[in-house]
Structures are given as C-alpha cells and as structure tokens.
C-alpha cells in the first residue's frame, strides 16, 4: 500500500527565502510509493492453465455498465421477480431464459398496472432496461443468438402492443407535452434577488443561501448538469440484487457458484482462488465525492491585457459529466468578475473559500487581502492555491442543524427542492427545474458561439444533434412576420417572448389559497370516513396510550395525516393554476368597471439578520456607473458581508421574536407612477439594551442558544412558554453533542457569553452549573432516558401499526 504522509507547508525563513522541508518530504513520500509494487504478480503456468479452463466455460462477458445503469437494471429486476412470483409463471431465471413474446407483453401490462407510470417515455425506458436485464442474465444479445428472430419480433410487437394497448388503456402522456422552458438573465436576476432579499425560508445555516446563489450562477453560466456540482449518486439496493446480477463479470455456460470452474484434485487451492477472482466484481472506490471539489477550481489574480490592473478570475474543471466513468471528457470554463455584483460568481467563491479557510497562504484571510493581491512583474497571473487538506472537499456541502459537514456534498434533491420553491414564491408560473438553467445556457451559446464550441460546452456528441432534438427553445426566437413584411423586427419583444419571465406575476407565491377558500372547502369523504372510524375506536377518550385499539388508532391517524397533506398540496397547486388562468380576466373586468389600475410596488427589504439586510441593499441597489476603485471597494464590502452572513442562521423562533410585515402582495392602488430609481430605505434603529445576556437567565430560556452568535439577539434571548418546551428543545438539539463530548473525554463548555472560560467534565456537572449559576433547571439523566424510551415506543407502534 502507498505510504501516507502529512504534507507540511513550506514556511519562509527569517530572510524571506522559502523553507524546502515540505518539498523534501514530498520527494521522500513519492520515492517510497514507487518502491511499492502496484501491479499484480504474474500468474504461474498452472494458473494460466486454470484460467484457460475457466474461460472455456464462459458463455458471455457482461458489458461494463455505469453504476447508475446497474441500479436501473436492478430496479426492473425487482419488478420482474415480483411478476414471476405473483403471476406464478415460474422461476425468474428459467422464465427469462425461455422468454416468449406473450410473457414479455404481459409483463409490461403488469408493470403499468402496479406502478405509477404516467408517460410513454417512462414505459419505453422500462422496455430498454428489461432488454439490458435479459442480456445480463442470459448472456444473449437481442440479435446474436438462436432466439434472434423471436426476440427481435417480440420487441417489435411489444412496441406495437405498447402503443396500441398500454398507451390508451393507462392514458400515458406523450413526452415533452409540458414544453421545455428556458431561462435568461432576467429570470436569473429575479431568483437571485428573491433568494437574498425576500426569501423567508429558514435554512439550517445562511451559508446554504450563498450556496444556492452560487449554484444558480454556475448552472446558468456553464450549462452544467446539476450532478456536476452536487451529489446525485443513488444508493445501491440493499436486497442483494446488484450483487446477484453483477457480482460476476461473465455468464457461464455451466452454472457454478461464483463463476468457478472445476479444478484438478491436486491443484493448489491458492492458485484456484487467485484465478477465480479474475471474473469476480471488484469494489473500486473514489478518492473524493462525486461533486464539485476545491481541486476542480482555480482562483487567480490576472493582469488585464488592456488596463494592466490586477483583476480576479476563476476556472472550473467539470469532471463528473454524464458518462464520465467510462468515457471521461472534462471541460474547463473560465469566469471573470462581473460588473454587476449580483451576478458575480467569483465573489461568492472567494467568500466560501474564506469561510472554509481553504487558501494555502495564511495572509489570505479576508476580502481585502484577496482582491488586493498584485501580479508580480513579468507574470500574467498569480494563482491562489488551496490547502492540500481541502482539495478533495466538496465546495457545496450538506448542512445539518447549523453544522457544516466536512466531506458530505449537498444533495441534488435539496438543490432541486429549494430552487423549485423559490421560483414559485418569486412569482413564476411554472415550478423551475434544474434543467431550465441548462437549456438557457445552451440557447445563449447557440448563434453566439460556433456549433462545435456549443457542443463542447454542453458535452454533446455532434453526431446525434442533441441540441436540436432536446435543448433548442421550442419558441421560435425570431420575428419572421416583420422580416417577411420587410419591416423593423421587434427583437426586444421576442427576447421577452422566448423565456419564462413572460408570464411571471410578482403578486403570486407558492401557497396563495385565500382563507375563505379553505373555510368553504367541502370535506373529503375518505378523510371523514377515517375520522369517524377513529372516533369510534377512541370512545370519547383523548389519551390513547394503553387503549386496546391503540395500534389501529395510530394507523388511522397516520392515514388521515397523509391524505390531508396530499389534499392540501393538490389544492394549493390547483388554485395556483386557477389564479394564473383567471387573473388576466379579473384585471380586464376591473379596467372595464373604471377602477384604478393596481400598481406593483417594490417591496421593502425587511429581514431579521442585519448582515443579510446590508448585503441585499448592496446587491439590489447598485449604481450603474462606478469607477474601478469604487467597484473594488464594493466587491470587498460584498465579500465581507457574504462571509459574515455565512455564519449566521435563523430558527423557527424568528416568527415569534419580531413582528414581520407581509410581502405576499406588494400592491398599491392609485394612478400609475413611473419609478425613476430604487433607493435603499433607512435601517430602523434598535434601542440599546443595558445587559442583553444577564448571568441569571429566565427559567424558560435555553442555556445553549443564548451563546450562539450565529443567531440574532432576539432568538438568543427567546423565552419559551413553559420549561417543558424548553427542555424538549434542549434535549433534541443540544444534549446529544454534550453526551458525545463526555464519551470522548472532551470538556463540555458553557455557552453563556459570561461563562466562555468554564469547562465541565460531565453532563451532570453541566446541569448543576446551569441550575446554580444561571437559574435554569434541565431534565435529569433518568428523566431524559424515560422520554427517549417513550419516543422509541411511540415510533415502534406507529411503524408496526
């Protein structure tokens, strides 16, 4: 195995010359690694003979699929085994080896009946996956065995059976029926402004808000697939189906366990075991997460060829593109500093690097030290290197309860969920998906860059015309009418027509169902039936613990909760569609009645975190004409605010600590006025507190939250309604960390600002300190254990029903 050494960075000596200790260690490490034999030892003559005997029984070497393809094949494999079991057609292996076309067609009927398939594309994908399953299991290609004509005919008839029987019976919709919306700079501006200035969502850390903005920018500027930035690896099935299908690399003509062959009696067992491993699946792990890591990014300060000023620049090397495991084809994109601070990805990347302490140079600690770097004479750029320990760490990482994971990347689902919710709350008619940005980048490059460059940036094979088939904007972005009439074309109008911003209504949001609609909504008969059954079982009792029908009551409660949530989500979605369809008619009728037109008023920036308020005003109210020095100062200020905001967080206590104005319908009535410029409103002044953190706390305050500098002062000094609620909060959010510290022999710190130097040895000592010094009584260990046991029992009852 290669030796592992910890690299020590070279430090300048007293005279300024570098210390080469780190280089000498690197050389020694590489020389030690080179002495280790990495290639496997050659097989002996007897082992080669055994290997030839083994290959003699090999019928088919399985193709090398990507891990995602293997997981997809195991999915259809589970459906096939279920079909063989429930329909009693026989063993799955024997049935697929002697597959006939009637079984094949009936299987797809079974799939459509028992699984939620809504489109033709999904059912056709299942047909392709089943073809791969057949090849993997039987070792016979569709057109390369004695069943060639039968299987080929079966596929053809299956296609006809699919179109003539399955599609009309289950109402499978055709692909692309909902269109393929495209983003542009106006759409990006709206979502970035909303994310920074108006979004009221609560994230575990405001660092996630910075990650979202940076992801939005990079997706739109590069057309990268989301899986190139965040983690989108699917989990392998735990039922053993992946190993059952792909555990060996070959299909043997005579089935033997593990693909082994019969050996001579006098053959060495070590030789046979070594040969047997050749056709077994290896477990090859990655040395880094499959997401954008620091080693993929190069930050640099470049001397501008025209002005000669030192300007920041960045390059990103995308390596986790589609098909990268089998055919790696990385693409490098360069970024320059944008003149509009809101659109600049370099500032966000610098901020993330400062927050992660990722720069190799110790002097790069803030915005001014990074953006104030000068390029040495005779050189064109000065790269800013990363620490070796940060190279394989994801840039966008998972955040849980205010703690940033060290090496777990942000999930694809989290990015997609937040982007969709923010797009709806920002007033867009359709929920955004991450593909919107990729289509926007592709259409922006189309016509502005040569087709080979466009295909290179999108990682498309030009032979298949992927852009024309899947990414070209379905809206013809050309004024053919006026071109035919030889009149001046309306280019600006058609620029508006071609993107999702056309139908945006800033008055709309995700959940906009009026209260009177909920009040007058007819009850769901299914939910009423379940509630009636539950009331009969409860017999008028409120507490159900110990009731003989407790399991059934809890099962009915879960069903009612699920159905009610599903109905509410459906009504919210349908009302939003109803609103966007009928709102123009309501506006027309208001005009016909002679009423004043509703004028959209830019909502005021009303945020809890002061750093976020300052950042929002800096980004949203940027003057148009700034000198180079003024722009540099604003960039420095923006990075400093990004860094300060990244360490802050809000909690659900926010809504109860400070009254907030509603921004859901920022409309005023009256004569229409033209707004000449957007100016930041003065920030309200808060009355100074004499002592916001007294040593003797309120009995219902949290002893940990009061010292959390990431929260606002309102949330730190928040008092719960009862001590029981405070104890529930402390046990759920803080107690686990203190118990873990006690088990690892680490000191337990008191988080109170005036007890920062207090270190305690046990949770028991922490409870005594909090009660005697701060006047807060926490639950004892016995009480905590009793509560935990009760929660586990309730979960077990709910799960077993």
TIKE-721195 format. One record per residue (C-alpha): residue in one letter; x, y, z. Coordinates in steps of 0.05 Angstrom, whole numbers, plus 5000, padded with zeros to 4 digits. Example, Ala and Ser with C-alpha at 12.3 -4.5 7.8 and 13.67 -1.06 7.14 Angstrom:
A524649105156/S527349795143/
REM end
This chain:
X500050005000/X502550714986/X505151065047/X501251645074/X504752265098/X502152925121/X504753485079/X507654065117/X507454725081/X513955085067/X514955705111/X519356295094/X525656355134/X527556985170/X531057255108/X524857135065/X527456515029/X522655915028/X523955315072/X524154685028/X522454185082/X515654055050/X518853914983/X523853425014/X518153055048/X514253014983/X520252714947/X521352205002/X513952015001/X513851924925/X520251514925/X517351064980/X510950974939/X514850804877/X518250224913/X511549914929/X509349404877/X502749654850/X501949164792/X499248474810/X504147904809/X504347494743/X500446844743/X504246194741/X503745684684/X498845264726/X494545884740/X494446064666/X492145354650/X486645414702/X484646084674/X484045794603/X479745234631/X475545764665/X474746174602/X472745544564/X466345534604/X464946274595/X459046394550/X458747144553/X462847714584/X457948224613/X458548944588/X461349464634/X455449894654/X455750534694/X453550464766/X447150854752/X445450374695/X446649784741/X441950074793/X436650194739/X437249474716/X436449224787/X430049634791/X426849274732/X429848624760/X425648714823/X419448824782/X420948204741/X421747764803/X415348044832/X411647884767/X414347174766/X412247064838/X405347374837/X403347124768/X406246424783/X409946374717/X415846014747/X422946164770/X425246844745/X431746564717/X428645994678/X422946444654/X427546984626/X431946464592/X425946174556/X422346834546/X416746854496/X413247464469/X406647354505/X410247344572/X414147964553/X407948364534/X404048124595/X409848334640/X409449054615/X401949044626/X403448824698/X408449384706/X403549924683/X398149644729/X402349624792/X407050214786/X405750964777/X407551054704/X404751684673/X408551804608/X410551394548/X417851574559/X417851204626/X414750574598/X419450574539/X425350654586/X422950034624/X423049654558/X430249854546/X432249674617/X428948994610/X433048874547/X439349014588/X436848544643/X435747994592/X442748084563/X445948094632/X442247474657/X442347024596/X448647254561/X445047324494/X444447964455/X437848104422/X440547954353/X446247474368/X443446804389/X438746264367/X432746674393/X434747264349/X428647294305/X423747124360/X426447644408/X427148174354/X419948034333/X417848054405/X420848744414/X417448994351/X410748704371/X411948954442/X412849654413/X406349584376/X403049284438/X405649874478/X402850394430/X396250054414/X394449754482/X398350044541/X398350774520/X390750844511/X389050384569/X393150774621/X392951454588/X400451524582/X402052224561/X406952364504/X413852634521/X415253384522/X407853564527/X409254084580/X414554424538/X421754594556/X422255274589/X428655674581/X431856174629/X435356824612/X438857384650/X432157694672/X429957034704/X436656954739/X436257664766/X429457534796/X431356884831/X437957174858/X434457794885/X429057384917/X433956904948/X438057454981/X432857994995/X425857695002/X426056955016/X423156795084/X425156065085/X429155825145/X435555455127/X439955085178/X445355605163/X445456225119/X451455915084/X446355495046/X443356125017/X450256314990/X450955614961/X444355684926/X446256344893/X452956054871/X449755434843/X444555844804/X450056264773/X454655684754/X448855284724/X446755864681/X453856064660/X456255364642/X450254944625/X453054414672/X448653854696/X446853914770/X450553264786/X457053614766/X456154094825/X452553694879/X451752974899/X446752584857/X449251874868/X443651394881/X444150894937/X445250174918/X439649684934/X440549315000/X436948684979/X443048384945/X440148444875/X446048854850/X450948314871/X446447774844/X446448084774/X453348394770/X457248004822/X460947634768/X463647914702/X461447324659/X455646864646/X458046144649/X455345604603/X455045124661/X452645494723/X457245424782/X457145834846/X461346464838/X463246314767/X468445804790/X470845214747/X472244514767/X479544424785/X484043824788/X484643474855/X492043624861/X491344344842/X493544854893/X487745194928/X491445854928/X492245814853/X484845664841/X482546224887/X487146724853/X484446524784/X477246534809/X477947274830/X479247484758/X471947424738/X469147704803/X466848414812/X471848884845/X469949434893/X473250064868/X472050684909/X473151414892/X478351814930/X473552414931/X466052554930/X462652584862/X461353324865/X464953984853/X471153994898/X476454524911/X481554164867/X476954294807/X477255044818/X483055514804/X482556214831/X487556714805/X489257444800/X490557634727/X493758244697/X488758544649/X491858584579/X488759274565/X488359654630/X494159304666/X490059254730/X490158624773/X483258304767/X480557654796/X478957064751/X476956344761/X476755684723/X472555074739/X474154384711/X467953964706/X469853224710/X463352894734/X459652964669/X454852444642/X458651804624/X464952034659/X466251344690/X467051014622/X469051594576/X471952174616/X471852824577/X472853414625/X471154124605/X474254754633/X470355414639/X473456084656/X469856634695/X471457374702/X468957884752/X462058134732/X460658884732/X454158724768/X455558474838/X449258064840/X451557634781/X458857534802/X460556804819/X467756984837/X465657384898/X461556804924/X467156304912/X472156744948/X467356815006/X466356055011/X473955955009/X474956455066/X469456125107/X472755445096/X479755715109/X481755395044/X487355855019/X494355585025/X497256275041/X495956475113/X495557205093/X489057105053/X484157185109/X479157695084/X476558035022/X481658595020/X487558125026/X484857704967/X482458244920/X488358704936/X493558204910/X498158474856/X501258064800/X508858044802/X512558374745/X513857934686/X508057474702/X501057474673/X497457154732/X498356954805/X494456314823/X491556264893/X492955564917/X488655134963/X490854765024/X492454045009/X487453815061/X481854205025/X483053944954/X478153364956/X472853714999/X466353904964/X465154644956/X457654594968/X456654145029/X450953865069/X448754275130/X445053975189/X442654365249/X447654925238/X453654465228/X457054415160/X459153715141/X466553615129/X466153185067/X458753055050/X456453444990/X449853804984/X444653334955/X441353414887/X434453354920/X435853944967/X438154394909/X432154204866/X427254294923/X429754984943/X430255224871/X423055004857/X420255324919/X423855984908/X421656014836/X414355934856/X414856454912/X418356934864/X412056934821/X413856474763/X408056084735/X411655414729/X416055084780/X423255124759/X427454504750/X434954494745/X434354344670/X431655044658/X438555344670/X442054834625/X437154994568/X438255734579/X445755664574/X445255234512/X440655734476/X445056314498/X451055974466/X447155794403/X448756304350/X453756674393/X458856114392/X460555624335/X456754974337/X462954554356/X464355014415/X457054994436/X457054234435/X463554224473/X460754664528/X454454244532/X458353594528/X454353374467/X456452904413/X455353294348/X453652654311/X447052584347/X444453304341/X442653304415/X441854054419/X436754084363/X432853494390/X432653644464/X435254354481/X433154824425/X427955314451/X421155094426/X419255834418/X421856094351/X426156664374/X425657074310/X420657594285/X419057244219/X412757654209/X416358324205/X422158014168/X417357774114/X413958454113/X420858784108/X419359194169/X423559324230/X423758704274/X421558724346/X427758404375/X426558624447/X419458364447/X421757684421/X427157664473/X421657724524/X417157214489/X422456664489/X423556584565/X419856404628/X419657124653/X413957284605/X408257034650/X411357204717/X406657534767/X410457824827/X403957814866/X403757054864/X407256574911/X407455834924/X401655794974/X396656334958/X389956004974/X385456515008/X382656365077/X375456375051/X377155805003/X379655375059/X373655565102/X368555375048/X372154755022/X367854135024/X370853585069/X374052995035/X369352385042/X375251905050/X378152315107/X371352385140/X370551625138/X377251515170/X376052035224/X369251725241/X372451045248/X377851335293/X372851685338/X369051035348/X375350685369/X377351245417/X370551225451/X370951955470/X377751895504/X383352395488/X389251985512/X390051335472/X396251055507/X394250385537/X387950345496/X386549655469/X385749965399/X391950405405/X395450095344/X389350165299/X388150885323/X395251085308/X394950755239/X388551145223/X391751785248/X397651685201/X392951545143/X388852175159/X395052595164/X397752335097/X391252435060/X390153125089/X397153345069/X396353054999/X389753414990/X392554075015/X398454034967/X393653874910/X389154464926/X395054934932/X397554714863/X390654744831/X389055434859/X395555704833/X393755454763/X386855754772/X389856414793/X394556474733/X389056294685/X383756764714/X387957354738/X388257684669/X380657654665/X379957964734/X384558534713/X380558644649/X374058664687/X377059164736/X379059614678/X372159554648/X369059784713/X373460404712/X377260214775/X384360444786/X389860004760/X393759614811/X400859854812/X406359384833/X410659694888/X417559434900/X417059104969/X421559375024/X427358945047/X425058705115/X429958195143/X431957965212/X439357865203/X442858545196/X448458275152/X443358005103/X439758665101/X446159045085/X448158525032/X441258554999/X441459314994/X448659294968/X446858794913/X439959054894/X441359794894/X448059814858/X449360464819/X450460384745/X456760804735/X462460654782/X469860764775/X474760184781/X476660394852/X469360454873/X467759774843/X473659464880/X471159754946/X464159484934/X466858794917/X470758794981/X464659005020/X460358464986/X465357915002/X465858145075/X458258125081/X457957445047/X462957175098/X459257495156/X452557225132/X455156525120/X456056415195/X449056655214/X442656265219/X435256355234/X430755885272/X423255785278/X423456255338/X424456825289/X416956895275/X415556975350/X421057455368/X419958015320/X413758245282/X414658195208/X411058555152/X407758135098/X410658185029/X406057694994/X402058224956/X406358854948/X400959254911/X398259944919/X392260254883/X392160934851/X394761294790/X400660964757/X407361304770/X414061184738/X419360964788/X425861314770/X430660944815/X430860444872/X433760734936/X435160354999/X430760525057/X433960755123/X435060185171/X430860235235/X434860365297/X434159895356/X434160145427/X440559925462/X439859415517/X443359515583/X445158785591/X442158315539/X445657695569/X445057725645/X448357175685/X441756985718/X437356765660/X429956685654/X427755975675/X424955845605/X431056075565/X435755585531/X442755585562/X445955405495/X442255855447/X443956465489/X451256385469/X450056215395/X452956805358/X450056545293/X443056725316/X440157415324/X439657735392/X432157635391/X432856885382/X438656815432/X434457145487/X427956785469/X423756515526/X419355905516/X412255885542/X413955325591/X420154985618/X417654325587/X418154625518/X425054895532/X427254215557/X424553875494/X428454365452/X434954275492/X434453515491/X433153495416/X438353995393/X443954055445/X444153455491/X446852945441/X453053365428/X454653435502/X453752695515/X458252535456/X463553005484/X463252665552/X464051975520/X470152215481/X473252535543/X472653245517/X470853835562/X463754105560/X463554855553/X458155315579/X455655725520/X453456335562/X457456945539/X459757085610/X461956365622/X466156255560/X472056015601/X468055505641/X469754785622/X466054205654/X467653465655/X460753145651/X453553285632/X451753215706/X456653785723/X453754195666/X446654115693/X448954325763/X452654935735/X446755165693/X441955095751/X446355405805/X449355975764/X444156135711/X437755905746/X435655425691/X433354725712/X434454185659/X431953475659/X435952955697/X439152355662/X433551895686/X428152365660/X431652425593/X432251675587/X424951595604/X422952095550/X427351745498/X424551065514/X417551335506/X419151645439/X422250995414/X416050615436/X411451105400/X415551045336/X415250285341/X407650305350/X406850775291/X411450345247/X408249685264/X401249965265/
REM end
